[in-house]
Amino acid sequence: MAEMGIRGKMLVKDVMSSPVITINEKDTVTKVAKLMGKHELGCIIVTGKDSKPLGIITERDLVTRVLAKNRVRYKLAAKDVMTTPLIMISPDEPLSEAARRMSRLNVRRLG
């Protein structure tokens, strides 16, 4: 992969997680945490009807919006703790564009 950066532009698809693991907006936060643990993920994409991406839940979201507030995670739905809007980027975009977008929007993850 390092050679690609020298010879040409690296693309988002060269470094993105694949396949993208998603969870339905109505699933519990407990299920979110279990799925993230099972797949060793730092975040998960939340989907709605027709599997349309709606938002993202990060490890930080779980800590600040659930654990730190002593909320009951088996009663909370993914939609209750997800971050919206989900900032998206095409897998065919240059990695440099992803970095610019993340910096400009002050986000750590893209969908």
trRosetta pair geometry for C-beta under 8 A, 3 or more apart (Angstrom, degrees):
i j d omega theta_ij theta_ji phi_ij phi_ji
1 4 5.6 -44 -161 20 44 116
1 5 7.4 45 147 -19 66 97
1 10 7.0 54 -176 -119 88 128
1 14 6.1 139 -137 169 107 114
1 15 7.4 100 -161 -77 144 85
2 5 5.8 -50 -164 26 42 114
2 6 7.1 35 145 -14 67 103
3 6 5.6 -57 -155 36 43 110
3 7 6.0 21 156 -5 76 112
4 7 6.1 -67 -138 49 29 98
4 8 6.1 -52 -172 61 68 82
4 9 7.9 -21 154 103 90 19
4 10 5.0 95 113 -89 116 83
4 14 6.4 -146 95 -141 163 157
5 8 8.0 -88 -115 70 10 41
5 9 7.8 23 -126 -138 48 27
5 10 5.1 -20 -81 -32 76 114
9 94 4.5 -48 169 -124 134 110
9 95 7.1 -176 174 23 83 84
9 96 6.9 -78 -148 4 110 111
10 14 4.8 -106 -169 58 91 151
10 15 6.9 50 158 -24 125 110
10 94 7.1 92 75 -159 50 68
10 95 4.4 -2 94 -2 97 133
11 14 5.0 114 60 -11 68 101
11 91 6.8 58 147 156 112 61
11 92 5.9 -34 -159 -146 135 34
11 93 6.7 132 -154 75 80 33
11 94 6.2 -73 -105 -107 57 35
11 95 6.3 172 -152 -37 7 81
12 15 6.8 -85 -164 49 37 87
12 16 5.5 38 154 -40 79 117
12 89 5.7 175 -92 117 162 117
12 90 6.9 144 39 99 141 47
12 91 5.0 -135 87 -143 105 39
12 92 7.2 -29 38 15 100 13
12 93 5.1 37 -15 61 122 83
12 94 7.6 78 -30 109 78 10
12 95 5.9 155 -73 -88 51 62
12 97 8.0 -65 -49 67 108 97
12 98 5.2 123 -93 -52 105 140
12 110 7.7 -74 -142 86 133 138
13 16 5.7 -48 -120 24 34 115
13 18 7.6 34 -155 -49 76 140
13 91 3.7 60 -67 176 100 103
13 92 6.6 10 -13 -70 121 45
14 95 6.9 -64 52 -56 113 122
15 95 6.4 65 15 -109 131 125
16 20 7.8 -25 156 -75 115 94
16 91 6.2 -94 18 -119 151 93
17 20 6.6 105 96 -98 91 57
17 21 7.6 -48 131 5 128 89
17 41 7.3 84 -164 -118 169 97
20 45 6.0 13 166 11 114 137
20 111 7.9 80 -151 -160 142 75
21 35 6.5 177 160 161 129 112
21 39 5.3 142 -52 71 165 175
21 41 6.1 -115 53 -64 136 154
21 44 5.8 -60 102 -129 97 92
21 45 7.3 151 88 28 48 87
22 44 6.8 136 -127 177 29 87
22 45 4.6 -45 -107 80 84 96
22 46 7.1 142 -163 -106 83 13
22 47 4.8 35 172 -17 133 119
22 51 7.0 90 103 -156 160 90
22 53 7.4 -112 -120 -98 129 82
23 27 5.0 -96 174 50 104 144
23 31 6.7 153 -149 117 132 105
23 32 5.6 -177 79 -100 174 76
23 35 6.0 162 -75 51 122 162
23 44 5.4 36 1 146 112 132
23 45 7.5 155 23 82 67 48
23 46 5.9 -35 73 -109 83 62
23 47 7.1 164 77 21 30 83
23 57 7.7 -33 49 26 128 127
23 78 5.5 171 111 -88 116 159
24 27 4.8 110 64 -21 82 100
24 46 7.5 39 161 -161 12 70
24 47 5.9 -51 -105 72 48 84
24 48 7.5 95 -154 -108 69 26
24 78 6.9 147 97 30 43 140
25 46 5.3 81 -88 171 70 108
25 47 6.7 -121 -30 86 83 34
25 48 5.0 11 -9 -92 134 71
25 54 5.9 9 -75 43 124 151
25 55 7.8 84 -104 32 101 105
25 77 6.5 42 152 155 62 115
25 78 5.3 -131 -143 77 35 105
25 79 4.0 46 -175 -58 99 106
25 82 7.3 -69 -124 -7 84 146
26 77 5.4 -47 -144 -145 36 126
26 78 7.2 -13 27 29 12 97
26 79 7.1 4 -70 -7 41 115
27 31 4.5 -92 170 76 110 141
27 32 6.5 136 110 -52 110 78
27 77 6.9 113 67 -152 30 73
27 78 5.2 33 65 -21 80 119
28 31 4.8 104 60 4 78 98
28 32 7.1 -129 107 -4 48 85
28 73 6.8 95 164 150 100 70
28 74 5.5 9 -171 -147 147 45
28 75 7.5 54 -133 -2 110 7
28 76 6.5 97 -156 74 70 56
28 77 6.5 -69 -100 -103 41 44
28 78 7.5 95 128 -38 5 74
29 32 5.0 -44 -150 30 42 121
29 33 6.4 43 152 -19 68 100
29 57 8.0 -167 -127 -154 82 156
29 62 7.0 147 -172 -122 111 91
29 66 5.7 167 171 -104 157 148
29 71 8.0 58 33 107 163 114
29 73 4.1 -107 86 -160 115 86
29 74 7.5 -108 54 -68 83 24
29 76 4.3 13 -11 84 123 109
29 77 7.3 123 -36 158 77 3
29 78 6.6 152 -81 -82 59 52
29 80 7.4 -72 -52 64 113 108
29 81 5.9 57 -99 14 121 143
30 33 5.9 -54 -151 36 30 109
30 34 6.4 28 152 -17 64 108
30 73 4.9 120 -59 126 77 105
30 74 4.7 16 -25 -90 137 70
31 34 5.7 -54 -145 39 33 112
31 35 6.1 31 157 -18 66 108
31 78 7.8 -67 72 -54 102 107
32 35 6.1 -63 -151 38 25 107
32 36 6.3 22 155 -17 64 110
32 44 6.1 -167 -155 54 87 145
32 57 5.6 -21 -167 92 141 157
32 62 7.3 -170 110 -88 122 117
32 78 5.4 137 -67 -99 127 98
32 81 7.9 -143 40 67 169 127
33 36 5.8 -55 -145 38 29 111
33 37 6.2 29 156 -18 64 108
33 62 6.2 112 -88 -134 100 148
33 73 7.0 6 -7 176 135 148
34 37 5.7 -58 -148 39 29 111
34 38 6.2 32 155 -23 65 108
35 38 5.6 -50 -142 34 31 114
35 39 6.4 2 166 7 64 110
35 41 7.5 -12 125 32 75 131
35 44 6.3 71 101 -103 118 155
36 39 6.6 -74 -145 52 24 90
36 40 7.9 43 164 -135 56 3
36 41 4.5 -105 -144 66 70 97
36 42 7.5 104 -163 -79 114 7
36 43 7.6 -3 -121 -105 119 3
36 44 5.5 -109 -78 -36 95 120
36 57 8.0 -105 -61 102 135 106
36 59 7.2 163 165 -78 151 81
37 40 7.3 20 -169 -76 29 43
41 44 5.8 83 118 -65 147 83
42 58 6.4 2 148 -152 77 82
42 59 5.4 -64 -158 -13 66 113
42 109 7.6 -166 104 -83 106 133
43 56 5.5 8 179 179 122 108
43 57 6.5 166 -155 86 70 45
43 58 4.4 -28 -98 -101 99 69
43 59 7.1 -92 -69 -13 61 69
43 109 5.1 43 3 -133 169 169
44 56 7.2 159 80 -156 38 64
44 57 5.4 -11 57 59 87 94
45 53 5.3 -47 180 -128 120 106
45 55 7.7 160 -159 90 55 36
45 56 5.8 -36 -106 -102 53 75
45 86 6.9 58 -139 -132 91 147
45 111 5.4 107 -108 -132 117 115
46 53 7.4 99 74 -156 48 61
46 54 5.2 -60 103 63 93 97
46 55 4.6 -5 51 65 119 81
46 56 6.6 -157 7 -80 89 20
46 57 6.1 79 -44 -17 112 98
46 78 4.8 174 -121 144 121 124
46 79 6.6 154 170 -80 145 58
46 82 4.5 -67 9 -101 155 149
46 86 7.9 -163 48 -65 81 128
47 51 4.8 -11 178 -155 147 48
47 52 6.1 140 -158 66 84 34
47 53 5.7 -52 -98 -92 77 42
47 54 6.2 136 -131 2 23 92
48 51 7.9 167 66 -112 41 5
48 52 5.3 -29 57 64 89 92
48 54 4.7 80 -25 -47 106 130
49 52 6.4 6 74 20 59 108
53 86 5.3 -92 145 71 110 163
53 88 7.0 120 87 -83 146 120
53 111 5.5 155 178 158 151 145
54 79 7.3 -17 110 -110 147 92
54 82 6.8 63 105 119 98 158
54 84 6.5 -39 155 -101 75 117
54 86 6.5 119 116 -15 21 122
55 79 7.4 116 32 -125 136 58
55 82 3.4 103 107 149 137 126
55 83 5.6 166 -173 73 106 41
55 84 4.1 -68 -96 -73 113 82
55 85 7.2 -118 -98 -149 75 28
55 86 5.1 -163 -114 -53 26 96
56 61 7.9 168 115 -21 70 150
56 82 6.2 132 58 -161 24 92
56 83 5.3 -28 65 57 81 96
56 86 5.3 119 -27 -114 94 94
56 109 6.0 -171 164 99 159 128
56 111 5.9 -149 -67 -63 118 114
57 61 4.9 -123 -155 75 66 145
57 62 6.8 71 170 -51 105 87
57 78 6.2 -103 -36 -156 142 90
57 81 6.0 56 -119 105 114 98
57 82 5.0 -76 -62 -104 85 70
57 83 7.1 151 -90 6 40 80
58 61 4.7 111 51 -2 69 98
58 62 7.4 -130 99 -1 45 83
58 83 7.1 3 1 1 99 130
58 108 7.4 69 -115 72 158 118
58 109 6.3 173 -85 3 120 145
59 62 5.7 -53 -156 34 37 113
59 63 6.5 33 149 -16 68 106
60 63 5.7 -56 -149 38 34 110
60 64 6.0 11 163 -2 71 113
61 64 6.4 -66 -134 49 24 95
61 65 5.2 -15 -178 16 66 124
61 66 7.7 54 136 -5 65 99
61 81 5.5 124 158 157 110 99
61 82 7.1 29 -175 -118 160 28
61 83 6.0 -127 -88 -32 133 100
62 65 6.9 -57 -107 52 13 87
62 66 5.2 -34 -163 33 54 125
62 67 6.4 48 144 -11 72 105
62 81 7.1 69 -90 153 50 148
63 66 7.3 -21 -61 51 6 82
63 67 5.1 -40 -138 45 44 122
63 68 6.0 55 156 -26 63 104
64 67 7.8 10 -23 52 15 83
64 68 5.3 -12 -132 23 34 137
64 69 7.9 46 159 -19 41 99
65 68 7.6 42 -10 44 14 99
65 69 6.6 -26 -175 12 29 128
65 71 7.3 -26 144 18 60 144
65 81 4.5 148 111 -140 140 99
66 69 6.6 -93 -154 46 9 95
66 71 4.9 -96 -142 58 57 111
66 73 5.4 52 -169 -89 131 98
66 76 6.5 -140 -111 43 108 164
66 81 6.0 -9 -51 -108 102 151
67 70 7.6 24 -176 -72 31 37
67 71 7.9 -65 -43 36 19 80
71 75 7.9 -124 165 64 85 100
71 76 5.8 52 142 -51 122 137
72 75 4.4 38 99 20 110 115
72 76 6.8 157 87 -21 58 91
73 76 5.6 -57 -140 33 39 112
76 80 4.8 -121 -165 69 91 141
76 81 6.2 50 159 -26 132 114
77 80 5.0 108 59 -8 71 102
78 81 6.7 -83 -160 48 35 88
78 82 5.8 43 155 -46 76 111
79 82 5.8 -43 -128 15 32 117
83 86 7.7 112 97 -84 78 60
86 111 4.3 -2 172 10 115 149
87 101 6.9 169 165 152 127 116
87 102 7.9 143 109 -94 147 61
87 105 5.8 140 -107 114 157 164
87 107 5.5 156 26 42 147 168
87 110 5.4 -76 101 -123 93 75
87 111 6.6 136 73 18 44 87
88 110 6.7 109 -135 179 19 90
88 111 4.9 -49 -97 79 70 89
89 93 5.1 -86 175 34 102 147
89 97 7.1 160 -149 112 129 103
89 98 5.3 122 141 -102 173 89
89 101 6.4 163 -79 56 126 161
89 110 4.8 6 9 164 113 144
89 111 7.7 136 19 68 66 43
90 93 4.8 116 65 -27 84 96
93 97 4.7 -97 168 72 112 134
93 98 6.2 127 104 -49 119 87
94 97 4.8 100 65 -2 83 100
94 98 7.5 -146 102 -3 50 83
95 98 5.4 -49 -154 33 42 115
95 99 6.5 43 149 -19 69 103
96 99 5.6 -52 -150 36 34 113
96 100 6.4 37 151 -20 65 104
97 100 5.6 -50 -146 36 34 113
97 101 6.2 34 155 -19 66 107
98 101 5.8 -56 -147 38 28 111
98 102 6.3 28 155 -19 64 108
98 110 5.9 -117 -151 8 100 157
99 102 5.8 -54 -145 37 29 111
99 103 6.3 28 157 -17 64 109
100 103 5.9 -61 -150 39 28 110
100 104 6.0 24 157 -18 66 112
101 104 5.8 -56 -140 39 28 110
101 105 6.0 2 167 4 65 115
101 110 6.9 60 98 -91 125 135
102 105 6.5 -70 -138 52 22 93
102 106 7.9 87 166 -90 53 5
102 107 5.3 -105 -142 73 69 76
102 108 6.8 72 -164 -110 118 19
102 109 8.0 100 -120 -1 116 10
102 110 6.4 -96 -76 -45 100 107
103 106 7.4 18 -176 -74 27 45
107 110 7.0 106 109 -70 127 67
